[in-house]
Amino acid sequence: MCYNCGCEMPDDEMGNPKAITNKTFEEAAKGAGQTPEEAKKNTLNLLKKVLKEK
């Protein structure tokens, strides 16, 4: 659940199936025809943009 709670364990959903994990990025990347790394980079770029606007 690392990506949204800050626990720094990116593969552990800690019992919450809605948590953002590495598996989330793998599934999203597969659906978009990307690598998980590309999906993470695109997410990071968008987050930087969105957070800068606030």
KAHU-V513073 format. One line per field, one symbol per residue. phi: phi as a letter, one per 30 degrees, with the letter a starting at -180 (. if undefined). psi: psi as a letter, one per 40 degrees, with the letter a starting at -180 (. if undefined). burial: # if it has 16 or more other C-alpha atoms within 10 Angstrom, else .. A space follows every 10 residues. Layout:
BEGIN
phi = ???
psi = ???
burial = ???
END
This chain:
BEGIN
phi = .edbcidibd ccdhicdcdc bddeddddde dcibdedddd dddedddedd dddd
psi = eddeeeefge ehefeheeih iddddddddd defiiddddd dddddddddd ddd.
burial = ###......# .##.....## ##.###.##. ....##..## .......... ....
END
